[in-house]
Amino acid sequence: RVAFTLTARNGAGNQTQNYTTASGFARLDGSVIANFGFGAVDLADATAPVTATALTANLGLVSSSGTWAAGTGSFTADLGLSRAAAPDGPYESFNLGIDPQDADGVKLDSGSYDLDTSVPTDTDDRALVGTTKIRYGRLRLSSAHGSEILDLPIPIQTQYWNGSLFVTNTDDSCTTLESDNIGLGNYKKNLNSGETAFSSATITFAAGVGTNLKLNKPGV
């Protein structure tokens, strides 16, 4: 999610007060996310991949909202980045920019362009609205063994691709996983459906490590 403001100005550089949604004079509809011309690039840095990567084609435009009042537009947009079939990134220098255009063909003034989303680079084509880190992530479950008369902790981690291999995402202490979203099956030996279940409804993570994923003891 990104939030930003735009200002409508006339040829003299003064704010155009009547460019408002209520009056109908505002010609940039903030509810149409394509109007903002989003683009993205991961800039070259010391983290693999060390070269810049153009990512505009990978952007998924979800939705946007916002209105104009007295020549100022306040907008919020939700976007996604589609990951490749194979692990890619990490994109540690992800830059997101806009190139908005209203229905009359009005665009940003040339001095607002400060981001080049092309690879190889040429000229600035968008205005920067945000930077972040984008990582290709996964959940990793490990095997567990124990007594049938004790609850069984199951090791689980959130991981991301660091350019060479998957590593624990130590930055992640916010992910939660609902036990209802984990399927149980393929019961073996004397264990049958309903004889064990997850002991907690919500699994939490601290520094990328699951703290409370346990199966209830089935007994004999």
FENLIN-V714205 format. One record per residue. N is the residue number from 1. RES is the residue in one letter. OMEGA is omega in degrees with one decimal (none if undefined). NEAR is the number of other ideal C-beta (glycine too) atoms within 12 Angstrom. D_CENTER is the distance of its C-alpha to the mean C-alpha in whole Angstrom. Layout:
n=<N & N>
res=<RES & RES>
omega=<OMEGA & OMEGA>
near=<NEAR & NEAR>
d_center=<D_CENTER & D_CENTER>
This chain:
n=<1 & 2 & 3 & 4 & 5 & 6 & 7 & 8 & 9 & 10 & 11 & 12 & 13 & 14 & 15 & 16 & 17 & 18 & 19 & 20 & 21 & 22 & 23 & 24 & 25 & 26 & 27 & 28 & 29 & 30 & 31 & 32 & 33 & 34 & 35 & 36 & 37 & 38 & 39 & 40 & 41 & 42 & 43 & 44 & 45 & 46 & 47 & 48 & 49 & 50 & 51 & 52 & 53 & 54 & 55 & 56 & 57 & 58 & 59 & 60 & 61 & 62 & 63 & 64 & 65 & 66 & 67 & 68 & 69 & 70 & 71 & 72 & 73 & 74 & 75 & 76 & 77 & 78 & 79 & 80 & 81 & 82 & 83 & 84 & 85 & 86 & 87 & 88 & 89 & 90 & 91 & 92 & 93 & 94 & 95 & 96 & 97 & 98 & 99 & 100 & 101 & 102 & 103 & 104 & 105 & 106 & 107 & 108 & 109 & 110 & 111 & 112 & 113 & 114 & 115 & 116 & 117 & 118 & 119 & 120 & 121 & 122 & 123 & 124 & 125 & 126 & 127 & 128 & 129 & 130 & 131 & 132 & 133 & 134 & 135 & 136 & 137 & 138 & 139 & 140 & 141 & 142 & 143 & 144 & 145 & 146 & 147 & 148 & 149 & 150 & 151 & 152 & 153 & 154 & 155 & 156 & 157 & 158 & 159 & 160 & 161 & 162 & 163 & 164 & 165 & 166 & 167 & 168 & 169 & 170 & 171 & 172 & 173 & 174 & 175 & 176 & 177 & 178 & 179 & 180 & 181 & 182 & 183 & 184 & 185 & 186 & 187 & 188 & 189 & 190 & 191 & 192 & 193 & 194 & 195 & 196 & 197 & 198 & 199 & 200 & 201 & 202 & 203 & 204 & 205 & 206 & 207 & 208 & 209 & 210 & 211 & 212 & 213 & 214 & 215 & 216 & 217 & 218 & 219 & 220>
res=<R & V & A & F & T & L & T & A & R & N & G & A & G & N & Q & T & Q & N & Y & T & T & A & S & G & F & A & R & L & D & G & S & V & I & A & N & F & G & F & G & A & V & D & L & A & D & A & T & A & P & V & T & A & T & A & L & T & A & N & L & G & L & V & S & S & S & G & T & W & A & A & G & T & G & S & F & T & A & D & L & G & L & S & R & A & A & A & P & D & G & P & Y & E & S & F & N & L & G & I & D & P & Q & D & A & D & G & V & K & L & D & S & G & S & Y & D & L & D & T & S & V & P & T & D & T & D & D & R & A & L & V & G & T & T & K & I & R & Y & G & R & L & R & L & S & S & A & H & G & S & E & I & L & D & L & P & I & P & I & Q & T & Q & Y & W & N & G & S & L & F & V & T & N & T & D & D & S & C & T & T & L & E & S & D & N & I & G & L & G & N & Y & K & K & N & L & N & S & G & E & T & A & F & S & S & A & T & I & T & F & A & A & G & V & G & T & N & L & K & L & N & K & P & G & V>
omega=<178.1 & 177.2 & -177.9 & 177.0 & 174.0 & 178.5 & 177.7 & -179.9 & 177.9 & -175.9 & 179.0 & 179.3 & 179.8 & 179.4 & -176.6 & -171.4 & -176.4 & 174.0 & -174.6 & 175.4 & -176.5 & -178.4 & -176.2 & -179.8 & 177.3 & -174.1 & 175.0 & -178.2 & -177.0 & 179.5 & 177.6 & -171.6 & -179.8 & -179.5 & -174.3 & 175.5 & -178.3 & 174.1 & -176.6 & 177.4 & 169.8 & -175.9 & 178.7 & 176.5 & -174.7 & -179.2 & 178.6 & -2.5 & -171.2 & 177.3 & 178.9 & -179.9 & 176.1 & -173.9 & -178.9 & -178.7 & -178.9 & -179.1 & 172.1 & -178.1 & -174.3 & -178.2 & 176.4 & 178.3 & 178.0 & -178.4 & 178.4 & 173.8 & 179.0 & 175.7 & 177.3 & 177.6 & 177.2 & -170.1 & 172.8 & -179.8 & 175.8 & -178.8 & 173.5 & 174.2 & -178.4 & -179.4 & -178.7 & 177.9 & 175.4 & 179.4 & 178.4 & -177.5 & 3.3 & 178.0 & -173.3 & -179.7 & -178.1 & 179.3 & -179.1 & -178.9 & 179.2 & 172.3 & -173.5 & 177.1 & -179.8 & -173.2 & 177.0 & 179.6 & -179.8 & -178.2 & 176.7 & 171.3 & -171.2 & -179.0 & -178.7 & -177.4 & -179.1 & 179.9 & 176.0 & -178.6 & -179.8 & 172.7 & 1.7 & -174.8 & 172.9 & 178.7 & 177.2 & -175.6 & -179.2 & 173.8 & -178.6 & 176.6 & 179.1 & 174.4 & 178.7 & 174.2 & 179.2 & -176.7 & 176.2 & -171.8 & 175.3 & 168.4 & 179.5 & 174.1 & 177.2 & 179.4 & 178.3 & 179.5 & 178.6 & -178.3 & 176.9 & -179.6 & 176.7 & 172.2 & -173.3 & 174.8 & 178.2 & 178.6 & 178.0 & -179.8 & 162.3 & -176.6 & 172.9 & -179.5 & -176.6 & -178.1 & 179.4 & -177.7 & 176.2 & 179.2 & 177.6 & 179.7 & -176.8 & 176.3 & -170.9 & 170.2 & -177.0 & -179.4 & 170.6 & -178.6 & 179.3 & -178.4 & 176.9 & -179.2 & 175.9 & -178.9 & 174.6 & 179.7 & 177.4 & -178.5 & -176.2 & 178.0 & -177.4 & -177.2 & -179.3 & 179.8 & 178.4 & -177.7 & 171.4 & 179.4 & 179.0 & -174.6 & -179.9 & 179.7 & -177.0 & 177.5 & -179.9 & -177.3 & 174.0 & -176.9 & 176.1 & -177.0 & 177.1 & -171.7 & -172.0 & 174.1 & -178.7 & 170.7 & 178.3 & 179.3 & 179.4 & -173.5 & -176.0 & none>
near=<18 & 31 & 20 & 28 & 23 & 38 & 27 & 33 & 19 & 15 & 9 & 7 & 12 & 13 & 20 & 27 & 19 & 19 & 29 & 21 & 25 & 13 & 17 & 13 & 21 & 33 & 26 & 37 & 24 & 31 & 20 & 22 & 28 & 21 & 30 & 39 & 31 & 40 & 33 & 42 & 37 & 35 & 30 & 21 & 22 & 12 & 24 & 20 & 27 & 16 & 19 & 24 & 33 & 28 & 34 & 30 & 18 & 27 & 32 & 18 & 26 & 18 & 20 & 30 & 21 & 28 & 25 & 32 & 24 & 21 & 26 & 24 & 35 & 21 & 33 & 23 & 34 & 20 & 31 & 20 & 31 & 18 & 22 & 17 & 7 & 8 & 22 & 24 & 30 & 34 & 37 & 27 & 27 & 35 & 38 & 40 & 36 & 42 & 31 & 39 & 20 & 25 & 15 & 14 & 10 & 22 & 24 & 29 & 17 & 12 & 10 & 22 & 23 & 20 & 33 & 26 & 37 & 22 & 22 & 13 & 16 & 12 & 13 & 22 & 29 & 32 & 32 & 29 & 33 & 23 & 20 & 22 & 25 & 32 & 31 & 28 & 28 & 22 & 27 & 24 & 20 & 16 & 11 & 17 & 12 & 18 & 14 & 18 & 11 & 17 & 22 & 23 & 26 & 31 & 24 & 34 & 29 & 32 & 30 & 33 & 28 & 25 & 24 & 13 & 15 & 22 & 24 & 28 & 29 & 17 & 22 & 28 & 17 & 13 & 26 & 22 & 26 & 14 & 25 & 13 & 14 & 22 & 11 & 21 & 10 & 9 & 14 & 11 & 10 & 11 & 21 & 13 & 13 & 10 & 18 & 25 & 22 & 26 & 19 & 24 & 17 & 19 & 31 & 23 & 29 & 21 & 18 & 28 & 26 & 35 & 24 & 23 & 34 & 25 & 30 & 24 & 19 & 24 & 13 & 10>
d_center=<8 & 10 & 14 & 17 & 21 & 23 & 27 & 29 & 32 & 36 & 37 & 39 & 36 & 36 & 34 & 34 & 35 & 35 & 32 & 31 & 29 & 32 & 35 & 33 & 34 & 30 & 29 & 25 & 24 & 21 & 20 & 20 & 16 & 18 & 20 & 18 & 18 & 14 & 14 & 12 & 14 & 14 & 17 & 20 & 20 & 22 & 19 & 19 & 19 & 21 & 21 & 19 & 17 & 16 & 13 & 14 & 15 & 12 & 10 & 10 & 11 & 11 & 14 & 15 & 18 & 20 & 24 & 27 & 29 & 32 & 30 & 27 & 24 & 21 & 18 & 14 & 12 & 9 & 7 & 5 & 6 & 9 & 10 & 14 & 17 & 18 & 16 & 15 & 13 & 13 & 12 & 13 & 14 & 11 & 12 & 12 & 15 & 17 & 20 & 21 & 24 & 27 & 29 & 32 & 30 & 29 & 27 & 26 & 29 & 29 & 29 & 25 & 24 & 22 & 20 & 21 & 18 & 21 & 22 & 25 & 25 & 27 & 26 & 24 & 22 & 20 & 19 & 17 & 15 & 12 & 11 & 9 & 9 & 7 & 9 & 10 & 11 & 14 & 16 & 20 & 23 & 26 & 30 & 32 & 36 & 38 & 41 & 41 & 42 & 39 & 35 & 33 & 30 & 28 & 26 & 22 & 19 & 15 & 15 & 14 & 15 & 17 & 18 & 21 & 21 & 19 & 19 & 18 & 15 & 17 & 15 & 14 & 16 & 14 & 13 & 16 & 17 & 20 & 23 & 24 & 21 & 23 & 26 & 29 & 32 & 34 & 36 & 39 & 43 & 44 & 40 & 39 & 37 & 37 & 38 & 35 & 32 & 29 & 30 & 27 & 25 & 22 & 21 & 20 & 19 & 20 & 19 & 17 & 21 & 21 & 24 & 26 & 25 & 29 & 31 & 34 & 38 & 40 & 43 & 46>
